[in-house]
Amino acid sequence: MYNNIPNQGMRSIKAILDRESGRFHGVNFEVKSFETRYLNEHPDIRDFDVFISTGGPGDPFDGIGKPWEENYFRMLDDIQENNHREDRPKKFIFSICHSFQLMCRYFNIATVNRRRRTSFGVFPCHFTPEGAADPVYEGLGDPFYIVDSREWQCVGPDHERIKELGIKILSLEKFRPHVNLEQALMSIRISPHWVGTQYHPEADPDGMRVYFAEEDRRNSAIAQHGSEKFFNMLDHLEDPDHIWLTNHTILPNFLKAAVEELCLEKVRA
């Protein structure tokens, strides 16, 4: 979903997959990447067990009427159809940031709109009661720390539709009593096999340092948030209970659950 724009996200995701490969039941991961927005590449879901749909950047509506989005949503249709079948192994999917916004559009469960100003940095995030009990967050405290990078947001959840679909809201944007704005959705469980996060669970300290090594990005962040907040964020990159812990918890928990269920299904077969 990067649309051929350089970023640290893919490096971070691949680093997690490399680190976790072989850890769960001795299962090694075979990984293939697809340029969905830029080259209209899409996997055949029959060839893969787990799908990680990445962040952007960009407008989550820019694909309307374009072949890549039609094909992407068709892929989601295929995954949903597969997972409703009792005679097929389930497909697991994790949607990050830009893909989270597309997911909210796909299910029509919230309003997707542009923020008043870009959010970027390391922030505390709190669980909902459902999130506190969700296995994807096992091992994290409340609050846990996230890298949040977005110009867009998902707000105004349609609670009736969410209940109808059996979706669970796992976390919300940090509460700001001094700001008269609705808290955005930050993570959702669509089903036992599909999780989405507005933030970047793959983000790591190395990637953040590389990102801010560029003078324009560093100056832009300081201009928006102030130098004290910016350098405080950099200081916290080394804290083992901040984004390092998030990086070593959320996607690994998701992968562990996928491997365990898929291995169990193979034993039953």
ZICOR-V972418 format. One record per pair of residues at least 24 apart in sequence whose ideal C-beta (glycine too) atoms are under 10 Angstrom apart, sorted by the first residue. I is the first residue (numbers start at 1). J is the second residue. If there is no record, write none. Layout:
# ZICOR-V972418
i->I j->J
i->I j->J
This chain:
# ZICOR-V972418
i->1 j->34
i->1 j->35
i->1 j->36
i->1 j->37
i->1 j->38
i->1 j->53
i->1 j->54
i->1 j->55
i->1 j->56
i->1 j->57
i->1 j->58
i->1 j->60
i->1 j->63
i->1 j->68
i->1 j->72
i->1 j->95
i->1 j->96
i->1 j->97
i->1 j->98
i->1 j->99
i->1 j->101
i->1 j->102
i->2 j->35
i->2 j->36
i->2 j->37
i->2 j->38
i->2 j->54
i->2 j->55
i->2 j->56
i->2 j->57
i->2 j->58
i->2 j->98
i->3 j->35
i->3 j->36
i->3 j->37
i->3 j->38
i->3 j->39
i->3 j->56
i->3 j->57
i->3 j->58
i->3 j->62
i->3 j->63
i->3 j->68
i->3 j->98
i->4 j->35
i->4 j->37
i->4 j->38
i->4 j->39
i->5 j->37
i->5 j->38
i->5 j->56
i->5 j->57
i->5 j->58
i->7 j->54
i->7 j->55
i->7 j->56
i->7 j->57
i->7 j->149
i->7 j->200
i->7 j->207
i->7 j->211
i->8 j->147
i->8 j->200
i->8 j->202
i->8 j->203
i->8 j->204
i->8 j->206
i->8 j->207
i->8 j->208
i->8 j->209
i->8 j->210
i->8 j->211
i->9 j->54
i->9 j->55
i->9 j->56
i->9 j->57
i->9 j->96
i->9 j->97
i->9 j->98
i->9 j->147
i->9 j->149
i->9 j->200
i->9 j->202
i->9 j->203
i->9 j->207
i->10 j->52
i->10 j->54
i->10 j->55
i->10 j->202
i->11 j->202
i->11 j->204
i->11 j->206
i->11 j->207
i->11 j->210
i->12 j->54
i->12 j->147
i->12 j->200
i->12 j->201
i->12 j->202
i->12 j->203
i->12 j->204
i->12 j->206
i->12 j->207
i->12 j->208
i->12 j->247
i->12 j->251
i->13 j->52
i->13 j->54
i->13 j->55
i->13 j->94
i->13 j->96
i->13 j->200
i->13 j->201
i->13 j->202
i->13 j->203
i->13 j->251
i->14 j->52
i->14 j->202
i->15 j->202
i->15 j->204
i->15 j->206
i->15 j->207
i->15 j->247
i->16 j->52
i->16 j->201
i->16 j->202
i->16 j->204
i->16 j->247
i->16 j->248
i->16 j->250
i->16 j->251
i->16 j->252
i->16 j->255
i->17 j->50
i->17 j->52
i->17 j->202
i->17 j->251
i->17 j->252
i->17 j->255
i->19 j->247
i->19 j->248
i->19 j->251
i->19 j->252
i->20 j->248
i->20 j->251
i->20 j->252
i->20 j->254
i->20 j->255
i->20 j->256
i->20 j->259
i->21 j->255
i->23 j->252
i->23 j->255
i->23 j->256
i->23 j->259
i->24 j->252
i->24 j->255
i->24 j->256
i->24 j->257
i->24 j->258
i->24 j->259
i->24 j->260
i->24 j->262
i->24 j->263
i->25 j->256
i->25 j->259
i->25 j->260
i->25 j->262
i->25 j->263
i->25 j->264
i->26 j->259
i->26 j->263
i->27 j->255
i->27 j->256
i->27 j->258
i->27 j->259
i->27 j->260
i->27 j->262
i->27 j->263
i->29 j->255
i->29 j->259
i->34 j->72
i->34 j->75
i->35 j->68
i->36 j->63
i->36 j->68
i->36 j->69
i->36 j->71
i->36 j->72
i->36 j->75
i->36 j->99
i->37 j->62
i->37 j->63
i->37 j->66
i->37 j->68
i->37 j->69
i->37 j->72
i->37 j->98
i->38 j->68
i->39 j->68
i->40 j->66
i->40 j->67
i->40 j->68
i->40 j->69
i->40 j->70
i->40 j->71
i->40 j->72
i->41 j->68
i->41 j->71
i->42 j->67
i->42 j->68
i->42 j->71
i->42 j->72
i->42 j->74
i->42 j->75
i->42 j->78
i->43 j->75
i->43 j->78
i->44 j->75
i->44 j->78
i->45 j->75
i->45 j->76
i->45 j->77
i->45 j->78
i->45 j->79
i->45 j->81
i->45 j->82
i->45 j->91
i->45 j->93
i->46 j->78
i->46 j->82
i->46 j->88
i->46 j->91
i->48 j->79
i->48 j->91
i->48 j->92
i->48 j->93
i->49 j->89
i->49 j->90
i->49 j->91
i->49 j->92
i->49 j->258
i->49 j->259
i->49 j->261
i->49 j->262
i->49 j->265
i->50 j->90
i->50 j->91
i->50 j->92
i->50 j->93
i->50 j->94
i->50 j->193
i->50 j->254
i->50 j->255
i->50 j->258
i->50 j->259
i->50 j->262
i->51 j->75
i->51 j->76
i->51 j->79
i->51 j->91
i->51 j->92
i->51 j->93
i->51 j->94
i->51 j->95
i->51 j->99
i->51 j->194
i->51 j->258
i->52 j->92
i->52 j->93
i->52 j->94
i->52 j->95
i->52 j->96
i->52 j->99
i->52 j->202
i->52 j->251
i->52 j->254
i->52 j->255
i->53 j->93
i->53 j->94
i->53 j->95
i->53 j->96
i->53 j->97
i->53 j->98
i->53 j->99
i->53 j->100
i->53 j->102
i->53 j->103
i->53 j->196
i->54 j->94
i->54 j->95
i->54 j->96
i->54 j->97
i->54 j->98
i->54 j->99
i->54 j->200
i->54 j->202
i->55 j->95
i->55 j->96
i->55 j->97
i->55 j->98
i->55 j->99
i->55 j->100
i->55 j->101
i->55 j->147
i->55 j->149
i->55 j->150
i->55 j->197
i->55 j->198
i->55 j->199
i->55 j->200
i->55 j->202
i->55 j->203
i->56 j->96
i->56 j->97
i->56 j->98
i->56 j->99
i->56 j->100
i->56 j->101
i->56 j->102
i->56 j->149
i->56 j->150
i->56 j->151
i->56 j->152
i->57 j->97
i->57 j->98
i->57 j->118
i->57 j->149
i->57 j->150
i->57 j->151
i->57 j->152
i->58 j->98
i->58 j->101
i->58 j->151
i->58 j->152
i->59 j->98
i->59 j->101
i->59 j->112
i->59 j->114
i->59 j->151
i->59 j->152
i->60 j->97
i->60 j->98
i->60 j->99
i->60 j->100
i->60 j->101
i->60 j->102
i->60 j->103
i->60 j->104
i->60 j->105
i->60 j->112
i->60 j->113
i->60 j->114
i->60 j->150
i->60 j->151
i->60 j->152
i->60 j->153
i->60 j->154
i->61 j->101
i->61 j->102
i->61 j->105
i->61 j->112
i->61 j->113
i->61 j->114
i->61 j->152
i->63 j->102
i->63 j->105
i->64 j->105
i->69 j->102
i->69 j->105
i->69 j->106
i->72 j->99
i->72 j->102
i->72 j->106
i->73 j->102
i->73 j->105
i->73 j->106
i->76 j->102
i->76 j->103
i->76 j->106
i->76 j->107
i->76 j->194
i->77 j->106
i->79 j->193
i->79 j->194
i->80 j->106
i->80 j->107
i->80 j->190
i->80 j->191
i->80 j->193
i->80 j->194
i->82 j->193
i->83 j->190
i->83 j->191
i->83 j->192
i->83 j->193
i->83 j->194
i->84 j->191
i->88 j->265
i->89 j->261
i->89 j->262
i->89 j->264
i->89 j->265
i->89 j->266
i->89 j->268
i->89 j->269
i->90 j->191
i->90 j->192
i->90 j->193
i->90 j->194
i->90 j->258
i->90 j->261
i->90 j->262
i->90 j->265
i->91 j->193
i->91 j->194
i->91 j->258
i->91 j->262
i->92 j->191
i->92 j->192
i->92 j->193
i->92 j->194
i->92 j->195
i->92 j->254
i->92 j->255
i->92 j->257
i->92 j->258
i->92 j->259
i->92 j->261
i->92 j->262
i->93 j->190
i->93 j->191
i->93 j->193
i->93 j->194
i->93 j->195
i->93 j->196
i->93 j->254
i->93 j->258
i->94 j->136
i->94 j->193
i->94 j->194
i->94 j->195
i->94 j->196
i->94 j->197
i->94 j->201
i->94 j->202
i->94 j->250
i->94 j->251
i->94 j->254
i->94 j->255
i->94 j->258
i->95 j->187
i->95 j->188
i->95 j->190
i->95 j->194
i->95 j->195
i->95 j->196
i->95 j->197
i->95 j->198
i->96 j->195
i->96 j->196
i->96 j->197
i->96 j->198
i->96 j->199
i->96 j->200
i->96 j->201
i->96 j->202
i->96 j->203
i->96 j->251
i->97 j->147
i->97 j->148
i->97 j->149
i->97 j->150
i->97 j->152
i->97 j->196
i->97 j->197
i->97 j->198
i->97 j->199
i->97 j->200
i->97 j->201
i->97 j->202
i->98 j->149
i->98 j->150
i->98 j->152
i->98 j->198
i->99 j->196
i->99 j->197
i->99 j->198
i->100 j->150
i->100 j->152
i->100 j->153
i->100 j->154
i->100 j->185
i->100 j->186
i->100 j->187
i->100 j->188
i->100 j->195
i->100 j->196
i->100 j->197
i->100 j->198
i->100 j->199
i->101 j->150
i->101 j->152
i->101 j->153
i->101 j->154
i->101 j->185
i->101 j->196
i->101 j->198
i->102 j->196
i->103 j->154
i->103 j->188
i->103 j->190
i->103 j->194
i->103 j->195
i->103 j->196
i->103 j->198
i->104 j->153
i->104 j->154
i->104 j->155
i->104 j->157
i->104 j->158
i->104 j->185
i->104 j->188
i->104 j->196
i->104 j->198
i->105 j->154
i->106 j->190
i->107 j->158
i->107 j->161
i->107 j->162
i->107 j->165
i->107 j->167
i->107 j->188
i->107 j->190
i->107 j->196
i->108 j->158
i->108 j->161
i->108 j->165
i->109 j->154
i->109 j->156
i->109 j->157
i->109 j->158
i->109 j->159
i->109 j->160
i->109 j->161
i->109 j->162
i->109 j->164
i->109 j->165
i->109 j->167
i->109 j->169
i->109 j->185
i->109 j->188
i->109 j->190
i->110 j->153
i->110 j->154
i->110 j->155
i->110 j->156
i->110 j->157
i->110 j->158
i->110 j->159
i->110 j->161
i->110 j->162
i->110 j->169
i->110 j->184
i->110 j->185
i->110 j->188
i->111 j->153
i->111 j->154
i->111 j->155
i->111 j->156
i->111 j->157
i->111 j->158
i->111 j->182
i->111 j->184
i->111 j->185
i->112 j->152
i->112 j->153
i->112 j->154
i->112 j->155
i->112 j->156
i->112 j->184
i->112 j->185
i->113 j->152
i->113 j->153
i->113 j->154
i->113 j->155
i->113 j->156
i->113 j->184
i->114 j->150
i->114 j->151
i->114 j->152
i->114 j->153
i->115 j->150
i->115 j->151
i->115 j->152
i->115 j->153
i->115 j->155
i->115 j->181
i->115 j->184
i->116 j->151
i->116 j->153
i->116 j->179
i->116 j->181
i->117 j->151
i->117 j->224
i->117 j->225
i->118 j->148
i->118 j->149
i->118 j->150
i->118 j->151
i->118 j->152
i->118 j->220
i->118 j->221
i->118 j->224
i->118 j->225
i->119 j->148
i->119 j->149
i->119 j->150
i->119 j->151
i->119 j->152
i->119 j->153
i->119 j->173
i->119 j->184
i->119 j->198
i->119 j->199
i->119 j->224
i->119 j->225
i->120 j->147
i->120 j->148
i->120 j->149
i->120 j->150
i->120 j->151
i->120 j->211
i->120 j->212
i->120 j->217
i->120 j->220
i->120 j->221
i->120 j->224
i->120 j->225
i->120 j->233
i->121 j->146
i->121 j->147
i->121 j->148
i->121 j->149
i->121 j->208
i->121 j->221
i->121 j->224
i->121 j->225
i->121 j->229
i->121 j->230
i->121 j->232
i->121 j->233
i->121 j->234
i->121 j->236
i->122 j->146
i->122 j->147
i->122 j->148
i->122 j->199
i->122 j->203
i->122 j->205
i->122 j->208
i->122 j->229
i->122 j->232
i->122 j->233
i->122 j->234
i->122 j->236
i->122 j->237
i->122 j->239
i->122 j->242
i->122 j->243
i->122 j->246
i->123 j->147
i->123 j->148
i->123 j->173
i->123 j->174
i->123 j->186
i->123 j->199
i->123 j->233
i->124 j->174
i->124 j->175
i->124 j->242
i->125 j->170
i->125 j->171
i->125 j->172
i->125 j->173
i->125 j->174
i->125 j->186
i->125 j->187
i->125 j->197
i->125 j->198
i->125 j->199
i->125 j->246
i->126 j->171
i->126 j->172
i->126 j->173
i->126 j->174
i->126 j->175
i->126 j->183
i->126 j->186
i->127 j->169
i->127 j->170
i->127 j->171
i->127 j->172
i->127 j->186
i->127 j->187
i->128 j->168
i->128 j->169
i->128 j->170
i->128 j->171
i->128 j->172
i->128 j->185
i->128 j->186
i->128 j->187
i->128 j->188
i->129 j->168
i->129 j->169
i->129 j->170
i->130 j->167
i->130 j->168
i->130 j->169
i->130 j->170
i->130 j->171
i->130 j->187
i->130 j->188
i->130 j->189
i->131 j->168
i->131 j->169
i->131 j->170
i->131 j->171
i->131 j->172
i->131 j->186
i->131 j->187
i->131 j->188
i->131 j->189
i->132 j->170
i->132 j->171
i->133 j->168
i->133 j->170
i->134 j->168
i->134 j->170
i->134 j->171
i->134 j->187
i->134 j->189
i->134 j->195
i->134 j->253
i->135 j->189
i->135 j->192
i->135 j->195
i->135 j->253
i->135 j->254
i->135 j->256
i->135 j->257
i->136 j->170
i->136 j->187
i->136 j->189
i->136 j->195
i->136 j->197
i->136 j->201
i->136 j->249
i->136 j->250
i->136 j->251
i->136 j->252
i->136 j->253
i->136 j->254
i->136 j->256
i->136 j->257
i->137 j->170
i->137 j->171
i->137 j->187
i->137 j->195
i->137 j->246
i->137 j->249
i->137 j->250
i->137 j->253
i->138 j->249
i->138 j->250
i->138 j->253
i->138 j->256
i->138 j->257
i->139 j->245
i->139 j->246
i->139 j->248
i->139 j->249
i->139 j->250
i->139 j->252
i->139 j->253
i->140 j->241
i->140 j->245
i->140 j->246
i->140 j->248
i->140 j->249
i->140 j->250
i->140 j->253
i->141 j->241
i->141 j->245
i->142 j->171
i->143 j->171
i->143 j->174
i->144 j->171
i->144 j->199
i->144 j->201
i->144 j->241
i->144 j->242
i->144 j->243
i->144 j->245
i->144 j->246
i->144 j->249
i->144 j->250
i->145 j->199
i->145 j->203
i->145 j->236
i->145 j->239
i->145 j->241
i->145 j->242
i->145 j->243
i->145 j->244
i->145 j->245
i->145 j->246
i->146 j->171
i->146 j->173
i->146 j->174
i->146 j->186
i->146 j->187
i->146 j->197
i->146 j->198
i->146 j->199
i->146 j->200
i->146 j->201
i->146 j->203
i->146 j->242
i->146 j->243
i->146 j->246
i->146 j->250
i->147 j->199
i->147 j->200
i->147 j->201
i->147 j->202
i->147 j->203
i->147 j->204
i->147 j->205
i->147 j->207
i->147 j->208
i->147 j->211
i->147 j->233
i->147 j->237
i->147 j->242
i->147 j->243
i->147 j->246
i->147 j->247
i->148 j->173
i->148 j->174
i->148 j->184
i->148 j->186
i->148 j->197
i->148 j->198
i->148 j->199
i->148 j->200
i->148 j->203
i->149 j->198
i->149 j->199
i->149 j->200
i->149 j->203
i->149 j->211
i->150 j->184
i->150 j->198
i->150 j->199
i->150 j->200
i->152 j->184
i->152 j->198
i->153 j->181
i->153 j->182
i->153 j->183
i->153 j->184
i->153 j->185
i->153 j->186
i->153 j->198
i->154 j->184
i->154 j->185
i->154 j->186
i->154 j->188
i->154 j->196
i->154 j->198
i->155 j->181
i->155 j->182
i->155 j->183
i->155 j->184
i->155 j->185
i->156 j->182
i->156 j->184
i->156 j->185
i->157 j->182
i->157 j->183
i->157 j->184
i->157 j->185
i->157 j->188
i->162 j->188
i->162 j->190
i->165 j->190
i->165 j->191
i->166 j->190
i->166 j->191
i->166 j->192
i->167 j->191
i->167 j->194
i->167 j->196
i->168 j->195
i->170 j->195
i->170 j->196
i->170 j->197
i->171 j->197
i->171 j->198
i->171 j->199
i->172 j->198
i->173 j->198
i->173 j->199
i->187 j->250
i->192 j->257
i->192 j->261
i->193 j->254
i->193 j->257
i->193 j->258
i->193 j->261
i->194 j->254
i->195 j->250
i->195 j->251
i->195 j->253
i->195 j->254
i->195 j->257
i->197 j->246
i->197 j->250
i->197 j->251
i->197 j->254
i->199 j->243
i->199 j->246
i->199 j->250
i->200 j->243
i->200 j->246
i->200 j->247
i->200 j->250
i->201 j->243
i->201 j->246
i->201 j->247
i->201 j->248
i->201 j->249
i->201 j->250
i->201 j->251
i->201 j->252
i->201 j->253
i->201 j->254
i->202 j->243
i->202 j->246
i->202 j->247
i->202 j->250
i->202 j->251
i->203 j->237
i->203 j->243
i->203 j->244
i->203 j->246
i->203 j->247
i->204 j->237
i->204 j->243
i->204 j->244
i->204 j->246
i->204 j->247
i->204 j->248
i->205 j->234
i->205 j->236
i->205 j->237
i->205 j->238
i->205 j->239
i->205 j->242
i->205 j->243
i->205 j->244
i->205 j->247
i->206 j->237
i->206 j->247
i->207 j->237
i->207 j->243
i->207 j->247
i->208 j->233
i->208 j->234
i->208 j->236
i->208 j->237
i->208 j->243
i->209 j->234
i->209 j->237
i->212 j->237
